[in-house]
């Protein structure tokens, strides 16, 4: 038990150090750009997964990212507010919309909920394109100012103009958010979500207010999704609601979030992170294949679902089993 | 905007019915698959696209008669549906999310293969019936008229099949109560194979009609899929009249809104209608508990 804890702590420390040193190891602006996007998608996938813990599949991720991104970006650009203020406001506005639509949306269950959230995301996308006077329409918002520098008296001022500095900013914000989500899942609330997913009538009979719990997690998750959108906005400094697959605010992102989660393994918190990292790196590494890329992507998806129903996290089981077998073999040989 | 004549409104209504017809053909397959197999078939839009491209392949590149081509394409995609069900859907009994993953993967693969074999350029099918009718000084395009007739006719055939024949009734039973129908000796595997085949065939006809009125491109399936699921939500899961009414509501509202408020609003308003309908009737217009 102690050794297990030690190994876990060791792995965590190594991973954290690796994440912090990544820009120094890679030293390539393009890859840092990819890492920032991966970090943002990890946060959205983890938030979506939090909603999935209650058993509802949320396909409106892109819409709430768009809300967070646009409200933060427009407030900063038009009113000149500080980014450190507008970024939480972006999250809060997404959370407020989630709170408003939460009750009617959770009255419908299962597939209906999924489809409705998908349609809501499309409504956001098209309304953003339609009210061009306020949002810039389909051309989008451009020249969003970067985050304001933070002066540390006597030492230096932190600026966030370069990709590397933004990487650290994103890692810190996303790290904190992920930690909150992780602790929530591991706490009593997480157990309540599980009870709603497994047996909602039973949970209700022992005094769980299903609607309130679902709305609560929906609001929290949408807050983090909005934060992720705001992070994206101040990183890209140009937003557009266009529906082409390359745009992060198109419905494809919402579907990809689900794919990342399933591929990584939906039962584990780290599964969704592994899935996101892997499936966002595949397009980068398969760039040479050009138009054959979707073929590889789709085939991998199908193969993983067929042969690893537990997701990529399921692989770790083989490692531990192998490790135990090895240990056992050595022990049995020594009399 | 400004001047909107009765002529324009009627045109809008007819266009709406025509749009609705193609949506119904997609939505019928989706709603049957969803209610009988509990699968949200993300690749259904791609089946629609493949149906349209098969017609293009036969008709434009090999000079087959258009109506014959539509028929062949219907049979081909039904076979594609059968293969898809046997290879990819049947082995994965149960988990909703696995189906989402597999069908999304399939849709990526199908899209990419069509892009590779037909290139990205948009294409057009020949008109189903060139020219216009002139009824009470209203111009009605003949191809749109025939599209509505084909769509509603096929829906009627499907309705009769589901209500009058043994297999159709078995299918409805399977959709309404899976365990109960299993007890009556209805083989769920046969039912799901049939459902996917029928749904795919209908989607192919929808693709051919849509492709002859609008344009063909390898990414046309995505929007069609969205329309299909919107229609399911309006009509209620697994309900045929619901699908028809939902499709007509969707098509008519879309074309009238486009006419009166511009094409941008025509996407937003139907989605809002759906959300409002769901708030008041969480099971859809014709849904049952």
Contacts between the chains, C-beta under 8 A, distances in Angstrom:
chain1	res1	chain2	res2	distance
A	57	B	96	7.3
A	57	B	97	7.1
A	57	B	100	7.7
A	104	B	275	7.8
A	104	B	278	7.2
A	104	B	279	4.3
A	107	B	279	7.6
A	107	B	282	5.0
A	108	B	278	5.5
A	108	B	282	4.4
A	108	B	283	7.8
A	111	B	34	6.4
A	111	B	40	6.0
A	111	B	237	7.3
A	112	B	233	6.2
A	112	B	237	7.7
A	112	B	278	6.8
A	112	B	282	7.0
A	112	B	283	7.9
A	112	B	284	7.8
A	114	B	40	7.3
A	115	B	40	7.9
A	115	B	229	5.0
A	115	B	230	7.6
A	115	B	232	7.2
A	115	B	233	5.2
A	116	B	233	6.8
A	116	B	274	7.4
A	116	B	275	6.4
A	116	B	278	5.7
A	118	B	226	7.6
A	118	B	229	7.3
A	119	B	226	7.9
A	119	B	230	6.4
A	119	B	233	7.5
A	119	B	271	4.7
A	119	B	274	5.7
A	119	B	275	6.5
A	120	B	271	7.7
A	120	B	275	6.7
A	122	B	226	7.0
A	122	B	267	7.2
A	122	B	271	5.8
A	123	B	268	5.9
A	123	B	271	4.8
A	123	B	272	6.5
A	123	B	275	7.4
A	126	B	264	6.9
A	126	B	267	4.8
A	126	B	268	4.8
A	126	B	271	7.7
A	127	B	268	6.0
A	129	B	264	6.7
A	130	B	264	4.7
A	130	B	265	6.8
A	130	B	268	6.5
A	251	B	226	7.7
A	255	B	42	7.4
A	255	B	100	7.8
A	255	B	104	6.1
A	258	B	97	6.8
A	258	B	100	5.9
A	258	B	101	7.6
A	259	B	100	7.7
A	259	B	101	5.7
A	259	B	104	6.1
A	261	B	97	7.8
A	262	B	97	4.9
A	262	B	98	6.8
A	262	B	100	7.1
A	262	B	101	4.7
A	263	B	101	7.0
A	266	B	97	6.5
A	291	B	112	6.7
A	291	B	115	6.0
A	291	B	116	6.1
A	292	B	112	6.9
A	292	B	116	7.4
A	293	B	112	7.5
A	294	B	108	4.3
A	294	B	109	6.9
A	294	B	111	6.2
A	294	B	112	3.8
A	295	B	108	7.5
A	295	B	109	5.6
A	295	B	112	4.7
A	295	B	113	7.1
A	297	B	105	7.5
A	297	B	108	5.7
A	298	B	104	7.6
A	298	B	105	3.9
A	298	B	106	6.5
A	298	B	107	7.5
A	298	B	108	3.6
A	298	B	109	3.9
A	298	B	112	7.2
A	299	B	105	7.0
A	299	B	109	6.6
A	300	B	105	7.7
A	301	B	101	5.5
A	301	B	102	7.1
A	301	B	104	6.6
A	301	B	105	3.4
A	301	B	108	7.4
A	302	B	88	7.0
A	302	B	101	7.6
A	302	B	102	5.3
A	302	B	105	4.3
A	302	B	106	7.0
A	302	B	109	8.0
A	304	B	101	7.7
A	305	B	92	7.1
A	305	B	98	4.9
A	305	B	101	4.7
A	305	B	102	5.3
A	305	B	105	7.5
A	306	B	91	7.2
A	306	B	92	7.4
A	306	B	102	7.7
A	309	B	95	7.6
A	309	B	98	6.9
